[in-house]
Amino acid sequence: MPSTISDLRKEYTLNGLNVDDVSADPLTQFRLWFDAALSSGVPEPNAMHVSTITADGRPDGRIVLLKDITAGGFVFYTNYESRKGRDLTERPVAALTFFYPELERQIRIEGHVEKVSAAESDAYFASRPRGSQIGALVSNQSSVITDRNTLEQRQQELEAQFDGQSIPRPPHWGGFRVIPDQVEFWQGRPSRLHDRIRYRKDGQDWLIERLSP
């Protein structure tokens, strides 16, 4: 058993990745890797690290769940008034990272961000479990609160208020779409000589390049 962090080491030996073997479209390639993670039993394969930029230029990251892949990009939902919501509204760029250690794979995505339509947000909100709908109304995400009782009391109030009724989507809650201009697929290889295939947007086309590890 490793005695220190520096002793932790793993050789990556499962697969290789060549330019000739990938799809011409990065979203298609993403779906292939996502489906492989899903069929391999990777826990929460839609969990991704979302990085934003704060007002003072600092990077800020957290784990969020991907909820849709459209022709335009990668969609997730949040409180627009949260820290990440404000970051993305004021500085609409983001980086996403997926890591599948069971497959020795990583996917990195960079791009511009837009809000999804109100109709898209309404449709997704209506599909959520009722408890999650109430939670979106309860939480002023990222704000300071006195204690957990504050949340639980508000939850009980709203459950009583909407008893037997449908719950409307709050206007401060909705989706963001990350529209990629760069996508990298990373496959672990022995001796840290990993395979890195990058898609880079060039006008309307995608350039596919191999990067040094």
PERA-V450568 format. One record per pair of residues at least 12 apart in sequence whose C-alpha atoms are under 10 Angstrom apart, sorted by sequence separation. I is the first residue (numbers start at 1). J is the second residue. D is the distance in Angstrom with one decimal. If there is no record, write none. Layout:
# PERA-V450568
<<I & J & D> <I & J & D>>
This chain:
# PERA-V450568
<<33 & 45 & 9.8> <34 & 46 & 7.9> <49 & 61 & 6.4> <50 & 62 & 5.6> <51 & 63 & 8.9> <64 & 76 & 7.4> <65 & 77 & 8.1> <96 & 108 & 5.8> <97 & 109 & 6.4> <138 & 150 & 9.3> <139 & 151 & 7.1> <184 & 196 & 6.7> <185 & 197 & 5.3> <186 & 198 & 8.6> <197 & 209 & 5.7> <198 & 210 & 6.2> <49 & 62 & 5.5> <50 & 63 & 6.1> <64 & 77 & 8.5> <65 & 78 & 9.8> <95 & 108 & 7.2> <96 & 109 & 4.9> <97 & 110 & 9.0> <138 & 151 & 6.5> <184 & 197 & 5.6> <185 & 198 & 6.3> <196 & 209 & 8.4> <197 & 210 & 4.6> <198 & 211 & 7.0> <48 & 62 & 8.2> <49 & 63 & 4.4> <50 & 64 & 6.5> <64 & 78 & 8.8> <95 & 109 & 5.5> <96 & 110 & 6.4> <138 & 152 & 8.5> <183 & 197 & 8.4> <184 & 198 & 4.2> <185 & 199 & 8.5> <196 & 210 & 5.8> <197 & 211 & 6.2> <48 & 63 & 5.4> <49 & 64 & 6.3> <50 & 65 & 9.3> <94 & 109 & 8.3> <95 & 110 & 4.4> <96 & 111 & 8.8> <138 & 153 & 9.3> <139 & 154 & 8.9> <183 & 198 & 5.7> <184 & 199 & 6.2> <195 & 210 & 7.6> <196 & 211 & 5.3> <197 & 212 & 9.2> <47 & 63 & 6.4> <48 & 64 & 5.5> <49 & 65 & 8.6> <50 & 66 & 9.9> <94 & 110 & 5.9> <95 & 111 & 6.6> <135 & 151 & 8.9> <138 & 154 & 6.0> <139 & 155 & 9.0> <182 & 198 & 7.1> <183 & 199 & 5.1> <184 & 200 & 8.6> <195 & 211 & 7.6> <196 & 212 & 6.9> <197 & 213 & 10.0> <46 & 63 & 10.0> <47 & 64 & 5.8> <48 & 65 & 6.1> <49 & 66 & 9.8> <93 & 110 & 7.7> <94 & 111 & 5.8> <95 & 112 & 8.9> <135 & 152 & 9.8> <137 & 154 & 8.9> <138 & 155 & 5.9> <182 & 199 & 5.5> <183 & 200 & 6.7> <194 & 211 & 9.3> <195 & 212 & 7.8> <196 & 213 & 6.6> <46 & 64 & 8.3> <47 & 65 & 4.6> <48 & 66 & 6.8> <93 & 111 & 5.8> <94 & 112 & 6.4> <95 & 113 & 9.8> <137 & 155 & 8.4> <138 & 156 & 9.5> <181 & 199 & 8.0> <182 & 200 & 4.6> <183 & 201 & 9.0> <194 & 212 & 8.0> <195 & 213 & 6.7> <46 & 65 & 5.4> <47 & 66 & 6.3> <92 & 111 & 8.7> <93 & 112 & 4.4> <94 & 113 & 6.8> <135 & 154 & 9.4> <136 & 155 & 9.9> <138 & 157 & 9.4> <180 & 199 & 9.5> <181 & 200 & 6.0> <182 & 201 & 6.2> <193 & 212 & 8.1> <194 & 213 & 5.3> <45 & 65 & 8.8> <46 & 66 & 5.0> <47 & 67 & 9.5> <92 & 112 & 5.8> <93 & 113 & 5.3> <134 & 154 & 9.5> <135 & 155 & 7.2> <138 & 158 & 7.7> <180 & 200 & 8.9> <181 & 201 & 5.0> <182 & 202 & 9.8> <193 & 213 & 5.7> <44 & 65 & 8.2> <45 & 66 & 8.8> <46 & 67 & 7.4> <91 & 112 & 9.1> <92 & 113 & 4.8> <93 & 114 & 8.8> <134 & 155 & 6.8> <137 & 158 & 8.0> <180 & 201 & 8.2> <181 & 202 & 8.4> <192 & 213 & 7.3> <44 & 66 & 9.7> <46 & 68 & 9.3> <62 & 84 & 8.8> <74 & 96 & 9.2> <91 & 113 & 8.6> <92 & 114 & 6.8> <134 & 156 & 9.4> <181 & 203 & 9.7> <60 & 83 & 9.1> <61 & 84 & 8.4> <92 & 115 & 9.4> <135 & 158 & 9.3> <183 & 206 & 9.8> <60 & 84 & 8.0> <88 & 112 & 9.2> <89 & 113 & 8.3> <131 & 155 & 9.1> <134 & 158 & 6.9> <182 & 206 & 8.8> <184 & 208 & 9.4> <189 & 213 & 9.6> <88 & 113 & 6.9> <89 & 114 & 8.1> <134 & 159 & 7.1> <181 & 206 & 8.6> <182 & 207 & 9.5> <183 & 208 & 9.5> <184 & 209 & 9.3> <185 & 210 & 9.8> <186 & 211 & 9.7> <188 & 213 & 9.6> <50 & 76 & 9.9> <88 & 114 & 8.3> <89 & 115 & 8.3> <182 & 208 & 9.9> <184 & 210 & 9.4> <60 & 87 & 9.0> <88 & 115 & 9.1> <184 & 211 & 9.2> <186 & 213 & 9.1> <48 & 76 & 9.9> <59 & 87 & 10.0> <131 & 159 & 8.8> <134 & 162 & 9.0> <54 & 83 & 8.4> <130 & 159 & 9.5> <46 & 76 & 10.0> <54 & 84 & 8.4> <66 & 96 & 9.8> <85 & 115 & 10.0> <137 & 167 & 9.3> <52 & 83 & 9.3> <53 & 84 & 8.5> <55 & 86 & 9.2> <137 & 168 & 9.3> <52 & 84 & 6.6> <54 & 86 & 8.5> <55 & 87 & 7.2> <64 & 96 & 9.4> <66 & 98 & 9.9> <137 & 169 & 8.2> <140 & 172 & 9.5> <51 & 84 & 8.5> <52 & 85 & 9.3> <53 & 86 & 9.8> <54 & 87 & 5.6> <61 & 94 & 9.8> <63 & 96 & 9.4> <133 & 166 & 9.7> <134 & 167 & 7.5> <136 & 169 & 8.3> <137 & 170 & 6.6> <50 & 84 & 8.8> <52 & 86 & 9.7> <53 & 87 & 6.0> <54 & 88 & 8.8> <57 & 91 & 9.9> <60 & 94 & 10.0> <61 & 95 & 9.1> <62 & 96 & 9.9> <63 & 97 & 9.2> <133 & 167 & 6.9> <134 & 168 & 9.5> <136 & 170 & 7.5> <137 & 171 & 9.9> <52 & 87 & 6.2> <53 & 88 & 7.8> <55 & 90 & 8.2> <59 & 94 & 9.8> <61 & 96 & 9.3> <63 & 98 & 9.7> <74 & 109 & 9.4> <80 & 115 & 9.4> <133 & 168 & 8.3> <134 & 169 & 9.5> <137 & 172 & 9.2> <51 & 87 & 9.7> <52 & 88 & 6.7> <54 & 90 & 8.9> <55 & 91 & 8.2> <130 & 166 & 8.8> <133 & 169 & 7.6> <134 & 170 & 9.9> <136 & 172 & 9.1> <137 & 173 & 8.7> <51 & 88 & 9.7> <53 & 90 & 9.2> <54 & 91 & 8.0> <74 & 111 & 9.9> <130 & 167 & 7.9> <133 & 170 & 9.1> <136 & 173 & 7.2> <31 & 69 & 8.5> <53 & 91 & 6.9> <73 & 111 & 9.1> <75 & 113 & 9.6> <77 & 115 & 9.5> <136 & 174 & 10.0> <30 & 69 & 9.5> <52 & 91 & 8.1> <53 & 92 & 8.8> <73 & 112 & 9.7> <74 & 113 & 9.4> <75 & 114 & 9.6> <76 & 115 & 9.8> <77 & 116 & 9.2> <52 & 92 & 8.4> <53 & 93 & 7.8> <73 & 113 & 9.2> <75 & 115 & 9.1> <76 & 116 & 9.3> <126 & 166 & 8.7> <28 & 69 & 10.0> <52 & 93 & 6.9> <53 & 94 & 7.7> <73 & 114 & 9.9> <75 & 116 & 7.9> <126 & 167 & 8.0> <27 & 69 & 8.0> <51 & 93 & 8.9> <52 & 94 & 5.2> <53 & 95 & 9.7> <125 & 167 & 9.1> <126 & 168 & 8.1> <27 & 70 & 8.7> <28 & 71 & 9.7> <51 & 94 & 5.6> <52 & 95 & 6.9> <125 & 168 & 8.3> <126 & 169 & 7.7> <27 & 71 & 7.9> <50 & 94 & 6.9> <51 & 95 & 5.1> <52 & 96 & 9.3> <77 & 121 & 7.9> <125 & 169 & 6.2> <27 & 72 & 9.1> <50 & 95 & 5.9> <51 & 96 & 6.4> <76 & 121 & 9.8> <124 & 169 & 9.4> <125 & 170 & 9.3> <27 & 73 & 7.7> <49 & 95 & 8.0> <50 & 96 & 4.8> <51 & 97 & 8.4> <122 & 168 & 8.2> <123 & 169 & 9.3> <27 & 74 & 9.0> <48 & 95 & 9.8> <49 & 96 & 5.5> <50 & 97 & 6.8> <77 & 124 & 8.7> <122 & 169 & 6.3> <48 & 96 & 6.2> <49 & 97 & 5.0> <50 & 98 & 9.3> <77 & 125 & 9.0> <121 & 169 & 8.0> <122 & 170 & 9.3> <125 & 173 & 8.8> <47 & 96 & 9.9> <48 & 97 & 5.4> <49 & 98 & 6.6> <122 & 171 & 9.7> <125 & 174 & 8.0> <47 & 97 & 8.8> <48 & 98 & 4.9> <49 & 99 & 8.8> <121 & 171 & 9.6> <124 & 174 & 8.7> <125 & 175 & 9.6> <47 & 98 & 6.9> <48 & 99 & 7.6> <118 & 169 & 9.6> <122 & 173 & 9.5> <124 & 175 & 8.8> <46 & 98 & 7.8> <47 & 99 & 8.5> <121 & 173 & 7.9> <122 & 174 & 7.9> <45 & 98 & 7.9> <46 & 99 & 9.7> <47 & 100 & 9.8> <118 & 171 & 8.9> <121 & 174 & 5.1> <122 & 175 & 9.5> <45 & 99 & 8.3> <120 & 174 & 8.4> <121 & 175 & 5.8> <45 & 100 & 7.4> <118 & 173 & 9.8> <119 & 174 & 9.8> <120 & 175 & 7.8> <121 & 176 & 9.2> <44 & 100 & 9.7> <68 & 124 & 9.8> <85 & 141 & 9.5> <118 & 174 & 7.5> <42 & 99 & 10.0> <43 & 100 & 9.0> <67 & 124 & 8.9> <79 & 136 & 7.5> <82 & 139 & 9.7> <84 & 141 & 9.7> <85 & 142 & 9.9> <117 & 174 & 8.5> <118 & 175 & 8.5> <42 & 100 & 7.0> <78 & 136 & 8.6> <79 & 137 & 9.6> <82 & 140 & 7.3> <83 & 141 & 7.8> <84 & 142 & 8.9> <116 & 174 & 7.4> <117 & 175 & 7.9> <42 & 101 & 8.6> <43 & 102 & 9.6> <48 & 107 & 9.4> <49 & 108 & 9.4> <50 & 109 & 9.6> <51 & 110 & 9.4> <81 & 140 & 7.6> <82 & 141 & 5.0> <83 & 142 & 6.0> <115 & 174 & 7.6> <116 & 175 & 5.3> <117 & 176 & 9.1> <42 & 102 & 6.8> <48 & 108 & 9.6> <50 & 110 & 10.0> <79 & 139 & 8.7> <80 & 140 & 9.9> <81 & 141 & 7.1> <82 & 142 & 5.3> <83 & 143 & 8.7> <115 & 175 & 5.8> <116 & 176 & 5.5> <117 & 177 & 9.8> <41 & 102 & 8.9> <42 & 103 & 8.5> <79 & 140 & 7.9> <80 & 141 & 8.9> <81 & 142 & 8.2> <82 & 143 & 7.7> <114 & 175 & 8.6> <115 & 176 & 4.4> <116 & 177 & 6.1> <37 & 99 & 9.9> <40 & 102 & 8.2> <79 & 141 & 6.5> <81 & 143 & 9.3> <114 & 176 & 5.7> <115 & 177 & 6.0> <116 & 178 & 9.8> <37 & 100 & 7.1> <40 & 103 & 8.3> <78 & 141 & 8.9> <79 & 142 & 9.2> <113 & 176 & 6.6> <114 & 177 & 5.3> <115 & 178 & 8.9> <34 & 98 & 9.4> <37 & 101 & 9.8> <113 & 177 & 5.5> <114 & 178 & 6.7> <37 & 102 & 8.2> <112 & 177 & 8.3> <113 & 178 & 4.5> <114 & 179 & 7.8> <34 & 100 & 9.3> <37 & 103 & 7.3> <111 & 177 & 9.5> <112 & 178 & 5.7> <113 & 179 & 6.0> <33 & 100 & 9.5> <36 & 103 & 8.6> <111 & 178 & 5.9> <112 & 179 & 5.3> <113 & 180 & 8.7> <37 & 105 & 9.4> <110 & 178 & 7.9> <111 & 179 & 5.2> <112 & 180 & 6.6> <109 & 178 & 8.7> <110 & 179 & 8.0> <111 & 180 & 4.1> <112 & 181 & 7.6> <33 & 103 & 9.4> <109 & 179 & 9.1> <110 & 180 & 5.5> <111 & 181 & 5.1> <109 & 180 & 6.3> <110 & 181 & 6.1> <111 & 182 & 6.6> <33 & 105 & 8.6> <108 & 180 & 10.0> <109 & 181 & 7.9> <110 & 182 & 5.3> <111 & 183 & 8.8> <33 & 106 & 9.5> <34 & 107 & 9.7> <109 & 182 & 5.9> <110 & 183 & 6.5> <33 & 107 & 8.9> <108 & 182 & 8.1> <109 & 183 & 4.5> <110 & 184 & 9.0> <108 & 183 & 5.7> <109 & 184 & 6.5> <107 & 183 & 7.2> <108 & 184 & 5.1> <109 & 185 & 9.0> <30 & 107 & 8.0> <107 & 184 & 5.7> <108 & 185 & 6.7> <106 & 184 & 8.2> <107 & 185 & 4.8> <108 & 186 & 8.1> <106 & 185 & 6.1> <107 & 186 & 6.1> <105 & 185 & 7.4> <106 & 186 & 5.0> <107 & 187 & 8.9> <105 & 186 & 5.6> <106 & 187 & 6.7> <96 & 178 & 8.5> <104 & 186 & 8.3> <105 & 187 & 4.8> <106 & 188 & 8.4> <26 & 109 & 9.8> <94 & 177 & 9.8> <95 & 178 & 8.4> <104 & 187 & 6.0> <105 & 188 & 6.2> <92 & 176 & 9.6> <94 & 178 & 7.0> <96 & 180 & 9.6> <103 & 187 & 8.3> <104 & 188 & 5.3> <105 & 189 & 9.8> <92 & 177 & 10.0> <93 & 178 & 7.8> <94 & 179 & 9.2> <95 & 180 & 9.0> <103 & 188 & 8.6> <104 & 189 & 8.3> <92 & 178 & 8.9> <93 & 179 & 9.0> <94 & 180 & 9.2> <97 & 183 & 9.8> <85 & 172 & 9.4> <89 & 176 & 9.3> <93 & 180 & 9.7> <95 & 182 & 9.5> <96 & 183 & 9.3> <97 & 184 & 9.5> <98 & 185 & 9.7> <99 & 186 & 9.4> <100 & 187 & 9.9> <101 & 188 & 9.3> <14 & 102 & 9.5> <15 & 103 & 8.3> <85 & 173 & 9.2> <88 & 176 & 8.4> <95 & 183 & 9.7> <12 & 101 & 9.6> <14 & 103 & 7.2> <15 & 104 & 8.1> <85 & 174 & 9.5> <105 & 194 & 9.9> <107 & 196 & 9.6> <109 & 198 & 9.7> <13 & 103 & 9.7> <14 & 104 & 7.1> <15 & 105 & 9.3> <82 & 172 & 9.2> <85 & 175 & 9.6> <88 & 178 & 10.0> <104 & 194 & 9.9> <105 & 195 & 9.7> <106 & 196 & 9.4> <107 & 197 & 9.8> <108 & 198 & 9.1> <109 & 199 & 9.5> <110 & 200 & 9.8> <111 & 201 & 10.0> <12 & 103 & 9.2> <13 & 104 & 8.2> <14 & 105 & 9.7> <79 & 170 & 9.1> <80 & 171 & 8.6> <81 & 172 & 6.3> <82 & 173 & 9.4> <85 & 176 & 8.7> <107 & 198 & 9.7> <12 & 104 & 6.5> <79 & 171 & 9.1> <80 & 172 & 5.2> <81 & 173 & 7.9> <11 & 104 & 9.6> <12 & 105 & 9.5> <79 & 172 & 5.8> <80 & 173 & 5.5> <78 & 172 & 8.7> <79 & 173 & 4.4> <80 & 174 & 6.7> <78 & 173 & 5.8> <79 & 174 & 6.5> <80 & 175 & 8.3> <77 & 173 & 7.4> <78 & 174 & 5.8> <79 & 175 & 8.5> <80 & 176 & 9.0> <77 & 174 & 5.3> <78 & 175 & 6.3> <76 & 174 & 8.4> <77 & 175 & 4.1> <78 & 176 & 7.9> <76 & 175 & 5.5> <77 & 176 & 6.2> <75 & 175 & 6.5> <76 & 176 & 5.6> <77 & 177 & 8.9> <75 & 176 & 5.6> <76 & 177 & 6.7> <74 & 176 & 8.1> <75 & 177 & 4.4> <76 & 178 & 8.6> <73 & 176 & 9.7> <74 & 177 & 5.3> <75 & 178 & 6.5> <73 & 177 & 6.0> <74 & 178 & 5.1> <75 & 179 & 9.0> <72 & 177 & 7.6> <73 & 178 & 5.4> <74 & 179 & 6.7> <72 & 178 & 8.0> <73 & 179 & 4.6> <74 & 180 & 8.1> <68 & 175 & 10.0> <70 & 177 & 8.8> <72 & 179 & 5.8> <73 & 180 & 6.3> <67 & 175 & 9.2> <69 & 177 & 8.9> <71 & 179 & 9.2> <72 & 180 & 8.2> <73 & 181 & 9.8> <68 & 177 & 9.0> <69 & 178 & 9.7> <70 & 179 & 9.6> <66 & 177 & 10.0> <33 & 185 & 9.1> <27 & 180 & 9.0> <30 & 183 & 9.0> <26 & 180 & 9.0> <29 & 183 & 9.9> <30 & 184 & 9.7> <26 & 181 & 9.9> <30 & 185 & 8.3> <26 & 182 & 8.8> <27 & 183 & 8.8> <29 & 185 & 8.7> <26 & 183 & 6.7> <26 & 184 & 8.6> <26 & 185 & 9.0> <22 & 185 & 9.6> <17 & 185 & 8.6> <17 & 186 & 8.1> <18 & 187 & 9.8> <16 & 186 & 9.5> <17 & 187 & 6.4> <16 & 187 & 6.4> <17 & 188 & 9.1> <15 & 187 & 7.1> <16 & 188 & 7.6> <17 & 189 & 9.3> <26 & 198 & 8.9> <14 & 187 & 8.8> <15 & 188 & 7.5> <16 & 189 & 6.8> <26 & 199 & 6.6> <13 & 187 & 9.4> <14 & 188 & 7.8> <15 & 189 & 7.2> <16 & 190 & 9.9> <25 & 199 & 8.3> <26 & 200 & 9.3> <12 & 187 & 8.4> <13 & 188 & 7.0> <14 & 189 & 7.6> <15 & 190 & 9.9> <22 & 197 & 8.7> <24 & 199 & 8.9> <12 & 188 & 5.0> <13 & 189 & 5.5> <14 & 190 & 9.2> <19 & 195 & 9.6> <11 & 188 & 8.2> <12 & 189 & 4.7> <13 & 190 & 5.8> <17 & 194 & 8.9> <18 & 195 & 7.6> <19 & 196 & 9.3> <10 & 188 & 9.9> <11 & 189 & 7.2> <12 & 190 & 5.1> <13 & 191 & 9.5> <16 & 194 & 8.3> <17 & 195 & 5.8> <18 & 196 & 8.7> <19 & 197 & 6.7> <11 & 190 & 5.5> <12 & 191 & 8.0> <16 & 195 & 6.6> <17 & 196 & 7.6> <18 & 197 & 7.5> <19 & 198 & 9.1> <10 & 190 & 9.0> <11 & 191 & 6.9> <12 & 192 & 7.8> <15 & 195 & 9.4> <16 & 196 & 9.7> <17 & 197 & 7.6> <25 & 205 & 9.2> <26 & 206 & 8.2> <10 & 191 & 9.6> <11 & 192 & 7.7> <12 & 193 & 9.4> <13 & 194 & 9.9> <24 & 205 & 9.5> <25 & 206 & 7.2> <10 & 192 & 9.5> <12 & 194 & 8.3> <24 & 206 & 7.5> <25 & 207 & 9.6> <26 & 208 & 9.2> <24 & 207 & 8.7> <25 & 208 & 9.3> <24 & 208 & 7.9> <23 & 208 & 9.7> <22 & 208 & 9.2> <20 & 208 & 9.8> <19 & 208 & 7.2> <19 & 209 & 7.3> <18 & 209 & 10.0> <19 & 210 & 7.0> <18 & 210 & 8.2> <17 & 210 & 9.7>>
